[in-house]
């Protein structure tokens, strides 16, 4: 995919969608020195005008976004509209060579997702997908550890927000963790067992799935948008270590065998349960190494936008590709379809 040749060193950006997430994208792009926010676009003209007034940029209608003269002013677009309209917005932009960051999920169906990827290929345009959890400091740290993933457990719970009701919780929330699991395991799914159902909307509001991968790894993934308290946690187990991440607190720990593991394990085998209980406080000193992970304070959405701009300028790779977004969507569709066949 081609990068832009900018005389100013800035990417000329339009943000399509001025709702909650689109407004955040617009404000982040406006503040990033790599970007020049040209305009915001929304079907609600009053909402677009209000946001544009705050940021000192243009407010375009959907029709103006199709105007060749307007498009000539752009290098890139952030597509933050409802999921059902992603393909309709992104395809014509990509075909004209305009780089796109498409919010997750990439589309409302795998067919539309493939249309988006095909449009990027035809237009030679950069395509990134907004799986923002990839930019969590904890995930960055976990990937750098090179842990051999054998089992993952994810919980993503949230109170009902009245947003994204055009899709179910699998595509709304669980897809974040499906993308992370695919990134960490890097093997095809061989089987699954999913459960869930609708509570507050016409789509599933709670979902849980057990995934079995071709390399023997397993993952349990649970998501709910009908919970009283939020939770965003991931735990990963390998044959030699355990990592726990709390995305809300930006906190993580690593537990692994300590330098005295083999020697200490042998000596402990002769002890009674009572004697073991008495020594419990000593286990972490030599047998087990418990490390609080040093995580940066970078904000994921800012990091995501900056990564996209860097890629458009030809100064770095696309961190979450269209193919990544499509893979997560394909898995989400399989899970949602399974739930629909037997959901409560």
Wavefront OBJ file of the C-alpha trace (Angstrom):
o trace
v 0.000 0.000 0.000
v 1.249 3.456 -0.846
v 1.937 6.195 1.678
v 1.258 9.858 1.070
v 3.862 12.340 -0.094
v 3.079 15.352 2.082
v 4.988 18.587 1.615
v 3.956 19.699 5.117
v 4.592 16.349 6.776
v 0.970 16.281 7.917
v -1.826 13.901 6.967
v -4.984 15.660 5.798
v -7.748 13.831 7.685
v -11.540 13.683 7.658
v -13.453 11.998 10.479
v -16.712 10.418 9.324
v -19.123 10.121 12.221
v -19.443 12.756 14.942
v -20.985 10.600 17.655
v -19.243 9.606 20.886
v -16.344 7.703 19.332
v -16.082 9.889 16.232
v -15.817 12.998 18.403
v -12.933 11.419 20.320
v -11.170 10.555 17.055
v -11.643 14.092 15.751
v -10.254 15.671 18.922
v -7.268 13.308 18.938
v -6.514 13.931 15.253
v -6.836 17.693 15.804
v -4.279 17.533 18.638
v -1.791 15.275 16.806
v 0.996 17.220 15.038
v 1.120 14.570 12.301
v -2.430 15.434 11.204
v -4.431 18.349 9.886
v -8.104 17.819 10.569
v -9.844 19.013 7.401
v -13.454 18.230 8.269
v -15.926 16.127 10.202
v -18.902 14.450 8.540
v -22.180 13.373 10.086
v -25.747 12.743 8.952
v -26.779 15.070 11.783
v -25.704 18.493 10.446
v -26.146 20.210 13.809
v -23.889 17.681 15.515
v -21.241 18.001 12.788
v -21.367 21.818 12.924
v -21.015 21.838 16.705
v -17.943 19.590 16.678
v -16.407 21.454 13.733
v -16.911 24.741 15.559
v -15.064 23.396 18.604
v -12.129 22.186 16.514
v -11.967 24.885 13.859
v -12.416 22.556 10.884
v -15.015 22.072 8.155
v -18.374 20.343 8.580
v -19.296 18.306 5.514
v -22.453 16.479 4.579
v -22.381 12.887 3.342
v -22.988 14.214 -0.183
v -20.001 16.545 0.048
v -17.813 13.593 1.015
v -18.516 12.179 -2.465
v -17.449 15.404 -4.210
v -14.152 14.889 -6.127
v -12.992 18.393 -5.214
v -13.510 17.672 -1.524
v -11.833 14.273 -1.784
v -8.800 15.887 -3.422
v -8.235 17.693 -0.105
v -7.802 14.413 1.787
v -5.082 11.864 2.462
v -6.902 9.785 5.080
v -10.232 9.160 6.770
v -11.375 7.768 10.101
v -14.644 5.857 9.684
v -16.501 5.969 13.009
v -20.079 5.604 11.786
v -22.485 2.808 12.857
v -21.095 -0.589 11.850
v -23.796 -1.166 9.237
v -22.511 1.799 7.209
v -18.765 1.079 7.356
v -18.588 -0.504 3.904
v -20.706 2.196 2.289
v -18.384 4.888 3.626
v -14.995 3.176 3.365
v -15.218 1.470 -0.043
v -15.428 4.625 -2.217
v -12.732 6.353 -0.169
v -10.335 3.404 -0.417
v -10.967 3.042 -4.144
v -9.757 6.638 -4.570
v -6.545 5.808 -2.700
v -7.563 7.520 0.550
v -6.196 5.668 3.589
v -8.845 4.563 6.074
v -8.908 3.712 9.745
v -12.193 1.811 10.075
v -13.527 1.381 13.579
v -14.159 -2.135 14.834
v -15.813 -4.312 13.803
v -14.585 -3.688 10.279
v -18.094 -4.312 8.920
v -21.447 -5.792 9.847
v -20.796 -8.947 7.779
v -17.786 -10.815 6.451
v -19.037 -10.182 2.907
v -18.876 -6.424 3.507
v -15.527 -6.843 5.227
v -14.136 -8.512 2.126
v -15.526 -5.684 0.018
v -13.565 -3.209 2.131
v -10.335 -5.201 1.757
v -10.878 -5.512 -2.000
v -11.449 -1.754 -2.306
v -8.184 -1.054 -0.469
v -6.354 -3.356 -2.856
v -7.904 -1.742 -5.932
v -7.086 1.749 -4.728
v -3.646 0.894 -3.373
v -4.775 2.468 -0.109
v -3.667 1.839 3.459
v -6.351 0.144 5.576
v -6.252 -0.134 9.360
v -8.930 -1.395 11.750
v -9.700 0.176 15.121
v -9.067 -2.724 17.480
v -7.917 -0.311 20.155
v -7.050 -2.936 22.781
v -3.997 -3.883 20.719
v -2.595 -0.560 21.897
v -3.064 -1.252 25.603
v 0.307 -0.954 27.381
v -0.342 -4.341 28.985
v -0.783 -6.069 25.617
v 2.333 -4.384 24.237
v 4.264 -5.683 27.243
v 2.760 -9.164 27.001
v 3.702 -9.498 23.338
v 7.264 -8.411 24.127
v 7.591 -11.232 26.687
v 7.217 -13.878 23.971
v 5.121 -16.146 26.211
v 4.091 -19.498 24.729
v 0.305 -19.237 25.010
v -1.517 -22.373 26.162
v -4.670 -21.010 27.829
v -6.319 -17.561 27.877
v -9.249 -16.334 29.929
v -10.922 -13.002 29.074
v -13.723 -11.115 30.810
v -15.182 -7.935 29.304
v -18.252 -6.736 31.187
v -19.996 -3.369 30.933
v -23.199 -1.647 32.021
v -25.718 -1.058 29.246
v -24.704 2.122 27.370
v -27.509 2.473 24.778
v -24.785 2.641 22.086
v -24.034 0.093 19.321
v -27.468 -1.495 19.648
v -27.382 -2.285 15.921
v -25.039 -5.179 16.751
v -24.835 -7.790 19.512
v -22.326 -7.972 22.332
v -20.130 -10.401 20.378
v -19.490 -7.786 17.682
v -19.651 -4.873 20.130
v -17.424 -5.987 23.030
v -16.248 -9.586 22.692
v -14.588 -8.873 19.337
v -11.901 -6.888 21.191
v -10.794 -10.021 23.014
v -11.259 -12.273 19.976
v -8.738 -10.097 18.138
v -6.320 -10.279 21.085
v -6.689 -14.053 21.382
v -6.042 -14.544 17.660
v -2.975 -12.307 17.928
v -1.613 -14.189 20.942
v -2.347 -17.761 19.805
v -1.702 -17.410 16.041
v -3.417 -20.660 15.083
v -6.758 -21.521 13.459
v -9.816 -22.272 15.594
v -10.626 -25.982 15.341
v -13.779 -26.041 17.487
v -15.917 -23.907 19.776
v -18.749 -24.085 22.280
v -20.730 -20.829 22.610
v -23.634 -19.753 24.801
v -25.517 -16.529 25.387
v -28.652 -14.614 24.548
v -30.618 -11.369 24.423
v -31.631 -9.596 27.618
v -32.097 -5.905 26.844
v -31.991 -5.696 23.038
v -32.926 -7.759 19.998
v -29.347 -9.053 19.794
v -27.321 -11.092 22.262
v -26.314 -9.005 25.302
v -24.301 -11.694 27.073
v -22.036 -14.283 25.458
v -19.433 -16.828 26.440
v -17.357 -19.108 24.251
v -14.690 -21.769 24.691
v -12.295 -21.871 21.755
v -9.984 -24.764 20.887
v -7.134 -24.027 18.489
v -5.268 -26.224 16.054
v -2.059 -25.995 18.089
v -3.798 -27.225 21.252
v -4.260 -23.835 22.917
v -7.579 -22.982 24.559
v -9.399 -19.754 25.357
v -12.472 -18.910 27.407
v -13.954 -15.535 26.415
v -16.916 -13.885 28.177
v -18.615 -10.589 27.356
v -21.668 -8.787 28.722
v -23.225 -5.382 28.226
v -25.850 -6.023 30.894
v -23.598 -5.950 33.953
v -23.701 -3.559 36.903
v -19.933 -3.103 37.165
v -17.359 -2.878 34.353
v -14.519 -5.392 34.052
v -11.794 -5.765 31.422
v -9.336 -8.502 32.331
v -7.151 -11.018 30.521
v -5.217 -13.906 32.036
v -2.738 -15.964 30.051
v -1.093 -19.235 31.051
v 1.922 -20.944 29.503
v 3.868 -24.035 30.567
v 6.208 -21.885 32.649
v 4.419 -18.653 33.565
v 1.167 -16.810 34.186
v 0.298 -13.232 33.227
v -2.685 -11.274 34.553
v -3.731 -7.937 33.027
v -6.362 -5.498 34.268
v -7.014 -3.041 31.425
v -9.102 -0.717 33.578
v -6.330 -0.230 36.116
v -3.500 -0.527 33.543
v -1.933 -3.100 35.854
v -0.265 -6.444 35.224
v 1.708 -9.144 37.020
v 3.897 -11.977 35.801
v 4.299 -15.160 37.858
v 6.959 -17.663 36.819
v 9.291 -20.287 38.237
v 11.963 -18.812 40.476
v 15.662 -19.761 40.566
v 15.056 -22.292 43.342
v 12.047 -23.975 41.749
v 13.490 -27.409 40.977
v 15.424 -27.694 44.242
v 12.584 -26.357 46.359
v 9.929 -28.477 44.721
v 11.807 -31.629 45.611
v 12.222 -30.599 49.252
v 8.547 -29.712 49.621
v 7.310 -33.098 48.460
v 8.148 -34.688 51.818
v 6.169 -32.145 53.858
v 2.696 -32.705 55.290
v -0.183 -30.377 54.320
v 0.153 -28.588 57.672
v 3.879 -28.062 57.175
v 3.240 -26.764 53.637
v 0.678 -24.311 54.977
v 3.191 -23.024 57.501
v 5.704 -22.361 54.709
v 3.210 -20.693 52.357
v 4.705 -17.254 52.936
v 8.128 -18.454 51.830
v 7.067 -19.777 48.423
v 7.333 -16.433 46.677
v 10.862 -15.813 47.884
v 12.689 -18.420 45.839
v 10.313 -20.928 44.300
v 8.126 -18.394 42.503
v 9.062 -15.051 40.980
v 6.223 -12.520 41.084
v 6.877 -9.406 39.001
v 4.714 -6.321 38.653
v 4.917 -5.415 34.981
v 6.130 -1.933 34.129
v 3.393 -0.540 31.893
v 3.521 2.819 30.162
v 0.867 5.456 30.573
v 0.110 5.832 26.869
v -3.596 6.120 26.096
v -4.723 3.400 23.672
v -6.948 5.500 21.385
v -4.291 8.193 21.001
v -1.733 5.470 20.283
v -4.031 3.888 17.698
v -4.549 7.167 15.815
v -0.854 8.000 15.973
v 0.050 4.559 14.632
v -2.362 5.038 11.723
v -0.934 8.474 10.891
v 2.597 7.086 11.086
v 1.672 4.350 8.610
v 0.024 6.835 6.237
v 3.203 8.930 6.290
v 5.197 5.802 5.395
v 7.090 5.877 8.670
v 5.833 2.628 10.194
v 3.700 -0.480 9.643
v -0.062 -0.865 9.916
v -0.410 -2.486 13.325
v -3.963 -3.828 12.900
v -4.525 -4.687 9.245
v -7.713 -5.184 7.293
v -6.960 -8.919 7.295
v -6.745 -8.846 11.112
v -10.081 -7.067 11.304
v -11.688 -9.547 8.931
v -10.331 -12.537 10.887
v -11.831 -11.191 14.124
v -15.135 -10.512 12.366
v -15.266 -14.007 10.855
v -14.768 -15.550 14.284
v -17.358 -13.201 15.823
v -19.887 -14.227 13.169
v -19.307 -17.915 13.872
v -19.874 -17.340 17.589
v -22.942 -15.120 17.130
v -24.480 -17.607 14.684
v -23.944 -20.441 17.159
v -25.587 -18.423 19.926
v -28.587 -17.568 17.734
v -29.250 -21.251 17.095
v -29.559 -22.053 20.809
v -29.609 -18.714 22.673
v -31.966 -18.293 25.597
l 1 2 3 4 5 6 7 8 9 10 11 12 13 14 15 16 17 18 19 20 21 22 23 24 25 26 27 28 29 30 31 32 33 34 35 36 37 38 39 40 41 42 43 44 45 46 47 48 49 50 51 52 53 54 55 56 57 58 59 60 61 62 63 64 65 66 67 68 69 70 71 72 73 74 75 76 77 78 79 80 81 82 83 84 85 86 87 88 89 90 91 92 93 94 95 96 97 98 99 100 101 102 103 104 105 106 107 108 109 110 111 112 113 114 115 116 117 118 119 120 121 122 123 124 125 126 127 128 129 130 131 132 133 134 135 136 137 138 139 140 141 142 143 144 145 146 147 148 149 150 151 152 153 154 155 156 157 158 159 160 161 162 163 164 165 166 167 168 169 170 171 172 173 174 175 176 177 178 179 180 181 182 183 184 185 186 187 188 189 190 191 192 193 194 195 196 197 198 199 200 201 202 203 204 205 206 207 208 209 210 211 212 213 214 215 216 217 218 219 220 221 222 223 224 225 226 227 228 229 230 231 232 233 234 235 236 237 238 239 240 241 242 243 244 245 246 247 248 249 250 251 252 253 254 255 256 257 258 259 260 261 262 263 264 265 266 267 268 269 270 271 272 273 274 275 276 277 278 279 280 281 282 283 284 285 286 287 288 289 290 291 292 293 294 295 296 297 298 299 300 301 302 303 304 305 306 307 308 309 310 311 312 313 314 315 316 317 318 319 320 321 322 323 324 325 326 327 328 329 330 331 332 333 334 335 336 337 338 339 340 341 342 343 344
